[in-house]
């Protein structure tokens, strides 16, 4: 398999799609009035902000920064799932779970 060291529009679209599906799937697991809920909301806000940044950078043609931003977005989602802030239904395809 060849090394893929070029950020293409197709690659950005693929990662944006994966991250959009992950954001749509998760549910906040922490109770409404808990500190965990505040953290979960913050994690989700960070993910959404980086996701929007990724779309902006894609739209202006900065694919490298778009690629970085979408990966940061998904990293926030993975972290939230891994530490139990998000219920992802055991999905270990869209998310990196502990076990």
DSSP file (Angstrom, degrees, kcal/mol; ACC not computed):
  #  RESIDUE AA STRUCTURE BP1 BP2  ACC     N-H-->O    O-->H-N    N-H-->O    O-->H-N    TCO  KAPPA ALPHA  PHI   PSI    X-CA   Y-CA   Z-CA
    1    1 A X              0   0    0      0, 0.0     2,-0.1     0, 0.0     3,-0.1   0.000 360.0 360.0 360.0 132.0    0.0    0.0    0.0
    2    2 A X        -     0   0    0      1,-0.1     2,-0.3     2,-0.0     0, 0.0  -0.372 360.0-103.2 -72.2 149.7    1.5    3.4   -0.9
    3    3 A X        -     0   0    0      1,-0.1     2,-1.0    -2,-0.1    -1,-0.1  -0.546  29.2-144.4 -69.4 131.6    2.2    6.0    1.7
    4    4 A X        +     0   0    0     -2,-0.3    -1,-0.1     1,-0.1    -2,-0.0  -0.796  40.4 148.6-103.7  93.8   -0.5    8.6    1.7
    5    5 A X        +     0   0    0     -2,-1.0     2,-0.5     2,-0.0    -1,-0.1   0.089  44.8  90.6-113.9  22.2    1.3   11.9    2.5
    6    6 A X        -     0   0    0     -3,-0.0     2,-0.8    58,-0.0     5,-0.1  -0.973  68.0-139.9-120.7 130.2   -0.9   14.2    0.5
    7    7 A X        -     0   0    0     -2,-0.5     2,-0.2     4,-0.1    56,-0.1  -0.794  31.0-177.9 -88.9 113.6   -3.9   15.9    1.9
    8    8 A X     >  -     0   0    0     -2,-0.8     4,-2.2     1,-0.1     5,-0.2  -0.657  41.6-112.1-107.5 164.4   -6.6   15.9   -0.8
    9    9 A X  H  > S+     0   0    0     -2,-0.2     4,-2.7     1,-0.2     5,-0.2   0.883 119.6  55.4 -60.0 -38.3  -10.1   17.3   -0.8
   10   10 A X  H  > S+     0   0    0      1,-0.2     4,-2.2     2,-0.2    -1,-0.2   0.899 107.1  48.9 -62.7 -40.6  -11.4   13.7   -0.9
   11   11 A X  H  > S+     0   0    0      2,-0.2     4,-2.4     1,-0.2    -1,-0.2   0.920 111.2  49.5 -66.0 -43.3   -9.5   12.9    2.3
   12   12 A X  H  X S+     0   0    0     -4,-2.2     4,-2.8     1,-0.2     5,-0.2   0.933 111.1  49.9 -60.2 -46.0  -10.8   16.0    4.0
   13   13 A X  H  X S+     0   0    0     -4,-2.7     4,-2.3     1,-0.2    -1,-0.2   0.893 109.8  51.6 -60.7 -39.8  -14.4   15.2    3.0
   14   14 A X  H  X S+     0   0    0     -4,-2.2     4,-2.4     2,-0.2    -1,-0.2   0.937 112.9  43.9 -62.2 -47.4  -13.9   11.6    4.3
   15   15 A X  H  X S+     0   0    0     -4,-2.4     4,-2.4     2,-0.2    -2,-0.2   0.878 112.2  52.5 -68.8 -37.3  -12.7   12.8    7.7
   16   16 A X  H  X S+     0   0    0     -4,-2.8     4,-2.5    -5,-0.2    -1,-0.2   0.907 110.8  49.0 -62.1 -40.5  -15.4   15.5    8.0
   17   17 A X  H  X S+     0   0    0     -4,-2.3     4,-2.5    -5,-0.2    -2,-0.2   0.924 110.8  49.0 -64.6 -45.1  -18.0   12.8    7.3
   18   18 A X  H  X S+     0   0    0     -4,-2.4     4,-2.0     1,-0.2    -2,-0.2   0.923 114.2  45.9 -60.3 -44.6  -16.5   10.5    9.9
   19   19 A X  H  X S+     0   0    0     -4,-2.4     4,-2.6     2,-0.2    -1,-0.2   0.887 110.9  52.2 -68.8 -38.9  -16.5   13.2   12.5
   20   20 A X  H  X S+     0   0    0     -4,-2.5     4,-2.1     2,-0.2    -1,-0.2   0.911 110.4  48.9 -62.2 -42.1  -20.0   14.4   11.6
   21   21 A X  H  X S+     0   0    0     -4,-2.5     4,-1.6     2,-0.2    -2,-0.2   0.890 111.0  50.6 -64.4 -38.7  -21.3   10.9   12.1
   22   22 A X  H  X S+     0   0    0     -4,-2.0     4,-2.0     2,-0.2    -2,-0.2   0.924 110.5  48.5 -65.0 -44.4  -19.5   10.6   15.4
   23   23 A X  H  < S+     0   0    0     -4,-2.6    -1,-0.2     1,-0.2    -2,-0.2   0.881 112.5  49.4 -63.7 -36.8  -21.0   13.9   16.7
   24   24 A X  H  < S+     0   0    0     -4,-2.1    -1,-0.2    -5,-0.2    -2,-0.2   0.808 112.5  48.5 -71.1 -28.9  -24.4   12.8   15.6
   25   25 A X  H  < S+     0   0    0     -4,-1.6    -2,-0.2    -5,-0.2    -1,-0.2   0.866  91.2  89.7 -81.4 -37.5  -24.1    9.4   17.3
   26   26 A X     <  -     0   0    0     -4,-2.0     2,-0.4    -5,-0.1    62,-0.2  -0.187  53.9-162.0 -68.9 153.5  -22.9   10.3   20.7
   27   27 A X  E     -A   87   0A   0     60,-1.9    60,-3.7     0, 0.0     2,-0.4  -0.985  30.7-107.5-127.8 142.0  -25.1   11.1   23.7
   28   28 A X  E     -A   86   0A   0     -2,-0.4    58,-0.3    58,-0.2    57,-0.1  -0.573  30.8-170.3 -71.8 126.2  -23.9   12.9   26.7
   29   29 A X        +     0   0    0     56,-2.9    57,-0.2    -2,-0.4    -1,-0.2   0.726  54.0  93.9 -91.0 -25.3  -23.6   10.4   29.5
   30   30 A X  S    S-     0   0    0     55,-1.0    57,-0.1     6,-0.2    55,-0.0  -0.417  86.3 -98.4 -74.7 143.7  -23.1   12.7   32.5
   31   31 A X    >   -     0   0    0     -2,-0.1     3,-1.8     1,-0.1     6,-0.4  -0.241  36.4-108.6 -60.2 150.0  -26.1   13.9   34.6
   32   32 A X  T 3  S+     0   0    0      1,-0.3    -1,-0.1     5,-0.1    -2,-0.1   0.824 113.9  36.2 -49.7 -45.8  -27.5   17.3   33.7
   33   33 A X  T 3  S+     0   0    0      4,-0.1    -1,-0.3     5,-0.0     2,-0.2   0.167  96.4 108.9-101.2  19.3  -26.3   19.1   36.9
   34   34 A X  S <> S-     0   0    0     -3,-1.8     4,-1.4     1,-0.1     3,-0.1  -0.517  77.4-120.7 -94.6 161.2  -22.9   17.4   37.3
   35   35 A X  H  > S+     0   0    0      1,-0.2     4,-2.2     2,-0.2     5,-0.2   0.870 116.0  60.6 -62.1 -36.9  -19.4   18.6   36.8
   36   36 A X  H  > S+     0   0    0      1,-0.2     4,-3.0     2,-0.2    -1,-0.2   0.860  99.9  54.7 -59.2 -35.6  -19.1   15.8   34.3
   37   37 A X  H  > S+     0   0    0     -6,-0.4     4,-2.9     2,-0.2    -1,-0.2   0.908 106.2  50.8 -65.4 -41.0  -21.9   17.4   32.3
   38   38 A X  H  X S+     0   0    0     -4,-1.4     4,-2.1     2,-0.2    -2,-0.2   0.909 112.7  46.7 -62.1 -40.8  -20.0   20.7   32.2
   39   39 A X  H  X S+     0   0    0     -4,-2.2     4,-3.0     2,-0.2    -2,-0.2   0.934 112.1  50.1 -65.4 -44.7  -16.9   18.8   31.0
   40   40 A X  H  X S+     0   0    0     -4,-3.0     4,-2.6     1,-0.2     5,-0.2   0.921 111.2  48.8 -60.0 -44.8  -18.9   16.9   28.4
   41   41 A X  H  X S+     0   0    0     -4,-2.9     4,-2.4     1,-0.2    -1,-0.2   0.905 112.7  48.7 -60.9 -41.4  -20.5   20.1   27.1
   42   42 A X  H  X S+     0   0    0     -4,-2.1     4,-2.7    -5,-0.2    -2,-0.2   0.921 111.0  49.4 -65.6 -44.4  -17.1   21.7   26.9
   43   43 A X  H  X S+     0   0    0     -4,-3.0     4,-2.4     1,-0.2    -2,-0.2   0.925 113.3  46.9 -59.6 -44.7  -15.6   18.7   25.0
   44   44 A X  H  X S+     0   0    0     -4,-2.6     4,-2.6     2,-0.2    -1,-0.2   0.887 111.4  51.2 -67.1 -38.5  -18.5   18.7   22.6
   45   45 A X  H  X S+     0   0    0     -4,-2.4     4,-2.5    -5,-0.2    -2,-0.2   0.914 110.5  49.0 -63.2 -42.9  -18.2   22.5   22.1
   46   46 A X  H  X S+     0   0    0     -4,-2.7     4,-2.6     2,-0.2     5,-0.2   0.927 112.3  48.6 -62.0 -44.1  -14.4   22.1   21.4
   47   47 A X  H  X S+     0   0    0     -4,-2.4     4,-2.4     1,-0.2    -2,-0.2   0.930 112.7  47.5 -61.3 -45.9  -15.1   19.3   18.9
   48   48 A X  H  X S+     0   0    0     -4,-2.6     4,-2.5     2,-0.2    -1,-0.2   0.885 111.6  51.1 -64.4 -38.8  -17.8   21.4   17.1
   49   49 A X  H  X S+     0   0    0     -4,-2.5     4,-2.4     2,-0.2    -2,-0.2   0.936 112.5  44.7 -65.1 -46.8  -15.6   24.4   17.0
   50   50 A X  H  X S+     0   0    0     -4,-2.6     4,-2.5     2,-0.2    -2,-0.2   0.875 111.6  54.4 -64.5 -36.1  -12.7   22.5   15.5
   51   51 A X  H  X S+     0   0    0     -4,-2.4     4,-2.0    -5,-0.2    -2,-0.2   0.935 110.1  45.9 -62.0 -46.3  -15.1   20.8   13.1
   52   52 A X  H  X S+     0   0    0     -4,-2.5     4,-2.3     1,-0.2    -2,-0.2   0.889 111.4  53.0 -64.4 -38.8  -16.4   24.2   11.9
   53   53 A X  H  X S+     0   0    0     -4,-2.4     4,-2.9     1,-0.2     5,-0.2   0.917 106.5  53.5 -60.1 -42.8  -12.8   25.5   11.6
   54   54 A X  H  X S+     0   0    0     -4,-2.5     4,-2.4     1,-0.2    -2,-0.2   0.914 109.0  48.1 -59.7 -43.8  -12.0   22.5    9.4
   55   55 A X  H  X S+     0   0    0     -4,-2.0     4,-2.4     2,-0.2    -1,-0.2   0.904 111.7  50.7 -64.3 -40.1  -14.8   23.3    7.1
   56   56 A X  H  X S+     0   0    0     -4,-2.3     4,-1.7     2,-0.2    -2,-0.2   0.950 111.7  46.0 -61.3 -49.3  -13.7   26.9    6.9
   57   57 A X  H  <>S+     0   0    0     -4,-2.9     5,-2.5     1,-0.2     4,-0.3   0.872 112.1  52.1 -64.8 -35.9  -10.1   26.0    6.1
   58   58 A X  H ><5S+     0   0    0     -4,-2.4     3,-1.3    -5,-0.2    -1,-0.2   0.935 108.5  51.9 -60.1 -45.2  -11.3   23.5    3.5
   59   59 A X  H 3<5S+     0   0    0     -4,-2.4    -2,-0.2     1,-0.3    -1,-0.2   0.792 110.6  46.7 -65.6 -29.1  -13.5   26.2    1.9
   60   60 A X  T 3<5S-     0   0    0     -4,-1.7    -1,-0.3    -5,-0.1    -2,-0.2   0.397 120.4-107.3 -94.4   3.8  -10.6   28.7    1.6
   61   61 A X  T < 5S+     0   0    0     -3,-1.3     2,-1.3    -4,-0.3    -3,-0.2   0.563  78.8 130.6  88.4   8.8   -8.3   26.0    0.2
   62   62 A X     >< +     0   0    0     -5,-2.5     4,-2.0    -6,-0.2    -1,-0.2  -0.667  24.1 166.1 -94.8  80.4   -6.0   25.4    3.2
   63   63 A X  H  >  +     0   0    0     -2,-1.3     4,-2.4     1,-0.2    -1,-0.2   0.810  68.2  57.1 -70.5 -31.2   -6.3   21.6    3.2
   64   64 A X  H  > S+     0   0    0      2,-0.2     4,-2.1     1,-0.2    -1,-0.2   0.942 111.4  42.1 -65.8 -46.0   -3.4   21.0    5.6
   65   65 A X  H  > S+     0   0    0      2,-0.2     4,-2.7     1,-0.2    -2,-0.2   0.874 113.1  54.2 -68.6 -35.8   -4.9   23.2    8.3
   66   66 A X  H  X S+     0   0    0     -4,-2.0     4,-2.5     2,-0.2     5,-0.2   0.913 108.3  50.0 -60.7 -42.7   -8.4   21.7    7.6
   67   67 A X  H  X S+     0   0    0     -4,-2.4     4,-1.7     1,-0.2    -2,-0.2   0.913 111.9  47.5 -63.2 -43.7   -6.9   18.2    8.1
   68   68 A X  H  X S+     0   0    0     -4,-2.1     4,-2.1     1,-0.2    -2,-0.2   0.931 112.5  49.5 -62.6 -45.2   -5.3   19.2   11.4
   69   69 A X  H  X S+     0   0    0     -4,-2.7     4,-2.5     1,-0.2    -2,-0.2   0.900 109.6  49.5 -64.9 -42.1   -8.6   20.8   12.6
   70   70 A X  H  X S+     0   0    0     -4,-2.5     4,-2.2     1,-0.2    -1,-0.2   0.859 111.0  51.0 -68.3 -32.1  -10.8   17.9   11.8
   71   71 A X  H  X S+     0   0    0     -4,-1.7     4,-1.9    -5,-0.2    -1,-0.2   0.868 109.2  50.0 -72.2 -35.2   -8.4   15.5   13.6
   72   72 A X  H  X S+     0   0    0     -4,-2.1     4,-2.0     2,-0.2    -2,-0.2   0.927 109.8  53.0 -62.7 -44.1   -8.4   17.8   16.7
   73   73 A X  H  X S+     0   0    0     -4,-2.5     4,-1.5     1,-0.2    -2,-0.2   0.938 111.6  43.8 -56.1 -49.1  -12.2   17.7   16.5
   74   74 A X  H  X S+     0   0    0     -4,-2.2     4,-3.0     1,-0.2    -1,-0.2   0.839 107.4  60.6 -69.7 -30.7  -12.3   14.0   16.5
   75   75 A X  H  X S+     0   0    0     -4,-1.9     4,-2.5     1,-0.2    -1,-0.2   0.899 103.3  50.7 -60.5 -41.0   -9.7   13.8   19.2
   76   76 A X  H  X S+     0   0    0     -4,-2.0     4,-2.3     2,-0.2    -1,-0.2   0.900 112.0  48.0 -62.8 -40.1  -12.0   15.7   21.5
   77   77 A X  H  X S+     0   0    0     -4,-1.5     4,-2.3     2,-0.2    -2,-0.2   0.933 111.9  48.7 -66.5 -45.5  -14.8   13.2   20.7
   78   78 A X  H  X S+     0   0    0     -4,-3.0     4,-2.8     1,-0.2    -2,-0.2   0.919 112.0  49.2 -59.5 -44.3  -12.5   10.2   21.2
   79   79 A X  H  X S+     0   0    0     -4,-2.5     4,-2.2     1,-0.2     6,-0.2   0.932 110.8  49.5 -62.9 -45.5  -11.3   11.5   24.5
   80   80 A X  H  <>S+     0   0    0     -4,-2.3     5,-2.1     1,-0.2     6,-1.5   0.883 114.4  45.6 -61.0 -39.0  -14.8   12.2   25.8
   81   81 A X  H ><5S+     0   0    0     -4,-2.3     3,-0.9     4,-0.2    -2,-0.2   0.912 111.4  52.5 -68.6 -42.7  -15.9    8.7   24.8
   82   82 A X  H 3<5S+     0   0    0     -4,-2.8    16,-0.2     1,-0.3    -2,-0.2   0.848 112.3  43.3 -66.2 -35.2  -12.9    7.1   26.3
   83   83 A X  T 3<5S-     0   0    0     -4,-2.2    -1,-0.3    -5,-0.2    -2,-0.2   0.406 118.8-107.1 -94.3   4.0  -13.3    8.7   29.7
   84   84 A X  T < 5S+     0   0    0     -3,-0.9    -3,-0.2    -4,-0.3    -4,-0.1   0.583  85.9 119.3  89.7  10.6  -17.1    8.1   29.8
   85   85 A X  S   <S+     0   0    0     -5,-2.1   -56,-2.9    -6,-0.2   -55,-1.0   0.827  77.6  46.6 -73.2 -30.5  -18.4   11.6   29.2
   86   86 A X  E    S-A   28   0A   0     -6,-1.5     2,-0.7   -58,-0.3   -58,-0.2  -0.911  74.7-141.6-115.1 138.5  -20.1   10.4   26.0
   87   87 A X  E     +A   27   0A   0    -60,-3.7   -60,-1.9    -2,-0.4    -6,-0.1  -0.889  25.1 170.7 -92.7 117.4  -22.2    7.3   25.5
   88   88 A X    >   -     0   0    0     -2,-0.7     3,-1.6   -62,-0.2     6,-0.1   0.144  51.8-111.3-115.4  16.5  -21.3    6.0   22.1
   89   89 A X  T 3   -     0   0    0      1,-0.3     3,-0.1   -62,-0.1    -2,-0.1   0.778  69.3 -63.5  61.7  28.0  -23.1    2.7   22.3
   90   90 A X  T 3  S+     0   0    0      1,-0.2     2,-0.8     2,-0.0    -1,-0.3   0.635  85.0 163.3  73.8  12.6  -19.9    0.7   22.3
   91   91 A X    <>  +     0   0    0     -3,-1.6     4,-0.6     1,-0.2    -1,-0.2  -0.531  12.4 171.7 -71.5 106.5  -18.9    1.9   18.8
   92   92 A X  T  4 S+     0   0    0     -2,-0.8    -1,-0.2     2,-0.1     5,-0.1   0.150  70.6  64.7-102.7  19.2  -15.2    1.2   18.5
   93   93 A X  T  4 S+     0   0    0      3,-0.1    -1,-0.1     0, 0.0    -2,-0.1   0.790 112.7  28.7 -98.9 -48.9  -15.2    2.1   14.8
   94   94 A X  T  4 S+     0   0    0     -6,-0.1     2,-0.3   -73,-0.1    -2,-0.1   0.690 128.9  41.2 -82.0 -18.9  -16.1    5.8   15.1
   95   95 A X  S  < S-     0   0    0     -4,-0.6     2,-0.8    -7,-0.1   -17,-0.1  -0.906  76.1-124.6-131.5 154.8  -14.5    6.1   18.5
   96   96 A X        -     0   0    0     -2,-0.3     2,-0.2    -3,-0.0   -14,-0.2  -0.885  38.3-172.7 -98.0 107.8  -11.4    4.9   20.3
   97   97 A X        -     0   0    0     -2,-0.8   -15,-0.1     1,-0.1   -14,-0.1  -0.565  31.6-120.7 -99.5 164.9  -12.6    3.2   23.5
   98   98 A X              0   0    0    -16,-0.2    -1,-0.1    -2,-0.2   -16,-0.1   0.929 360.0 360.0 -71.3 -46.7  -10.6    1.8   26.4
   99   99 A X              0   0    0    -17,-0.1    -1,-0.1    -3,-0.0    -7,-0.1   0.332 360.0 360.0-132.6 360.0  -11.7   -1.8   26.1
